[in-house]
Amino acid sequence: MNTKQQPLTIDIQDKVAVVTGANRGIGRSIAETFLQAGAKKVYLAVRQLESAQPLVAQYGDRVQAVQVDVADHAAIQRLAQQTPDAQVVVNNAGVLKTADPTSPDAEAALAFEFNINTVGLLRMAQAYQPILAAQDEAAFVQLNSVASIKNFAPFSTYSASKAAAYSLTQGLKDSWAEQGIQVLSVHPGPIATDMAKQAGFDDGDPVDVVATGIVQALKTGQFHLFPDSMAKQIEAAYHDYAENVIEAPVVE
Ligand SMILES: NC(=O)c1ccc[n+]([C@@H]2O[C@H](COP(=O)([O-])OP(=O)(O)OC[C@H]3O[C@@H](n4cnc5c(N)ncnc54)[C@H](OP(=O)(O)O)[C@@H]3O)[C@@H](O)[C@H]2O)c1
């Protein structure tokens, strides 16, 4: 039986982190915010090594670019082998297609998004479980979305992939509690990045609200993070369900 315990917490200061999709958007902001908050080292896990060059030029040996495609199981295994000292892993890389459920390309869009956003999470979690479980303090951060909780028809298949990823994130939280691995589920609304533009949002909150929210949430040990203005409105309605159902201790 898993009775209510003190939450696991972690301070990013002096920690070694891995961030996927660290070359642009929210991932880049997370990498930079971790460094500003005193992280010892951040591995920039990117598809194209040269895309991390501006951060390498700026931060020198506090960062290291490593290649990964989260669609590729073997590439994730190689990433984990190259980052055996990781204490905080951020699964940020994600993709979005605009596909209404009845559009002709919905099936292809769902398969594509599911492979990156959902199965990609599984691949990352499986590859890093032994590394994180061996650390004294460890955390796994998953970039979910408000679309994990509410399906938005113009990007319905993306919402479905993020709902499935949120479900798996809950499973990781319960499965890893005994191993001392903190799990954080992040649920942004529109954030000003290329992806938000693709989804039809011309404005959004700045990327650093997500990154600074993650640093803070890791310190306090909360499971859900609703970082921006729109996400906080959804959180206000969702809070009781989240606390009493999703975060409630599992009783066997
Ligand atoms: N922006 C928002 O409004 C918003 C809201 C809620 C949740 N999110 C979530 O937050 C995360 C980051 O979003 P973002 O807005 O920063 O997106 P973005 O600007 O589109 O950047 C996506 C990042 O993911 C990387 N990526 C895509 N496919 C990959 C793959 N197969 N393997 C490795 N890396 C891959 C991209 O690398 P390349 O540069 O090589 O393409 C890029 O670094 C995503 O999981 C997204 O679903 C975003």
Ligand as a Chemical Component Dictionary entry (heavy atoms), coordinates in Angstrom:
data_LIG
# 
_chem_comp.id                   LIG 
_chem_comp.type                 NON-POLYMER 
_chem_comp.pdbx_formal_charge   0 
_chem_comp.three_letter_code    LIG 
# 
loop_
_chem_comp_atom.comp_id 
_chem_comp_atom.atom_id 
_chem_comp_atom.alt_atom_id 
_chem_comp_atom.type_symbol 
_chem_comp_atom.charge 
_chem_comp_atom.model_Cartn_x 
_chem_comp_atom.model_Cartn_y 
_chem_comp_atom.model_Cartn_z 
_chem_comp_atom.pdbx_ordinal 
LIG N1  N1  N 0  4.097  26.075 -27.612 1  
LIG C1  C1  C 0  2.963  25.744 -27.009 2  
LIG O1  O1  O 0  1.972  26.503 -27.056 3  
LIG C2  C2  C 0  2.852  24.462 -26.222 4  
LIG C3  C3  C 0  1.748  24.298 -25.382 5  
LIG C4  C4  C 0  1.611  23.103 -24.652 6  
LIG C5  C5  C 0  2.575  22.127 -24.745 7  
LIG N2  N2  N 1  3.650  22.318 -25.586 8  
LIG C6  C6  C 0  4.626  21.221 -25.641 9  
LIG O2  O2  O 0  5.907  21.731 -25.281 10 
LIG C7  C7  C 0  6.923  21.025 -25.999 11 
LIG C8  C8  C 0  7.808  22.011 -26.732 12 
LIG O3  O3  O 0  6.996  22.732 -27.639 13 
LIG P1  P1  P 0  7.510  24.010 -28.452 14 
LIG O4  O4  O 0  6.360  24.930 -28.555 15 
LIG O5  O5  O -1 8.796  24.488 -27.920 16 
LIG O6  O6  O 0  7.709  23.331 -29.910 17 
LIG P2  P2  P 0  8.585  23.776 -31.155 18 
LIG O7  O7  O 0  8.915  25.224 -31.068 19 
LIG O8  O8  O 0  7.863  23.271 -32.356 20 
LIG O9  O9  O 0  9.934  22.911 -30.934 21 
LIG C9  C9  C 0  9.843  21.512 -30.965 22 
LIG C10 C10 C 0  11.166 20.918 -30.536 23 
LIG O10 O10 O 0  11.031 19.493 -30.566 24 
LIG C11 C11 C 0  12.062 18.962 -31.365 25 
LIG N3  N3  N 0  11.650 17.713 -32.024 26 
LIG C12 C12 C 0  10.579 17.513 -32.816 27 
LIG N4  N4  N 0  10.541 16.238 -33.242 28 
LIG C13 C13 C 0  11.624 15.618 -32.695 29 
LIG C14 C14 C 0  12.143 14.309 -32.762 30 
LIG N5  N5  N 0  11.569 13.351 -33.518 31 
LIG N6  N6  N 0  13.270 14.024 -32.068 32 
LIG C15 C15 C 0  13.889 14.972 -31.324 33 
LIG N7  N7  N 0  13.457 16.239 -31.238 34 
LIG C16 C16 C 0  12.332 16.565 -31.929 35 
LIG C17 C17 C 0  12.358 20.055 -32.391 36 
LIG O11 O11 O 0  13.610 19.827 -33.000 37 
LIG P3  P3  P 0  13.966 20.435 -34.483 38 
LIG O12 O12 O 0  14.366 21.864 -34.275 39 
LIG O13 O13 O 0  15.076 19.559 -34.955 40 
LIG O14 O14 O 0  12.724 20.323 -35.311 41 
LIG C18 C18 C 0  12.304 21.273 -31.486 42 
LIG O15 O15 O 0  13.497 21.415 -30.766 43 
LIG C19 C19 C 0  6.202  20.045 -26.911 44 
LIG O16 O16 O 0  6.135  18.768 -26.312 45 
LIG C20 C20 C 0  4.812  20.643 -27.024 46 
LIG O17 O17 O 0  3.840  19.683 -27.355 47 
LIG C21 C21 C 0  3.806  23.447 -26.312 48 
# 
loop_
_chem_comp_bond.comp_id 
_chem_comp_bond.atom_id_1 
_chem_comp_bond.atom_id_2 
_chem_comp_bond.value_order 
_chem_comp_bond.pdbx_ordinal 
LIG N1  C1  SING 1  
LIG C1  O1  DOUB 2  
LIG C1  C2  SING 3  
LIG C2  C3  SING 4  
LIG C2  C21 DOUB 5  
LIG C3  C4  DOUB 6  
LIG C4  C5  SING 7  
LIG C5  N2  DOUB 8  
LIG N2  C6  SING 9  
LIG N2  C21 SING 10 
LIG C6  O2  SING 11 
LIG C6  C20 SING 12 
LIG O2  C7  SING 13 
LIG C7  C8  SING 14 
LIG C7  C19 SING 15 
LIG C8  O3  SING 16 
LIG O3  P1  SING 17 
LIG P1  O4  DOUB 18 
LIG P1  O5  SING 19 
LIG P1  O6  SING 20 
LIG O6  P2  SING 21 
LIG P2  O7  DOUB 22 
LIG P2  O8  SING 23 
LIG P2  O9  SING 24 
LIG O9  C9  SING 25 
LIG C9  C10 SING 26 
LIG C10 O10 SING 27 
LIG C10 C18 SING 28 
LIG O10 C11 SING 29 
LIG C11 N3  SING 30 
LIG C11 C17 SING 31 
LIG N3  C12 SING 32 
LIG N3  C16 SING 33 
LIG C12 N4  DOUB 34 
LIG N4  C13 SING 35 
LIG C13 C14 SING 36 
LIG C13 C16 DOUB 37 
LIG C14 N5  SING 38 
LIG C14 N6  DOUB 39 
LIG N6  C15 SING 40 
LIG C15 N7  DOUB 41 
LIG N7  C16 SING 42 
LIG C17 O11 SING 43 
LIG C17 C18 SING 44 
LIG O11 P3  SING 45 
LIG P3  O12 DOUB 46 
LIG P3  O13 SING 47 
LIG P3  O14 SING 48 
LIG C18 O15 SING 49 
LIG C19 O16 SING 50 
LIG C19 C20 SING 51 
LIG C20 O17 SING 52 
# 
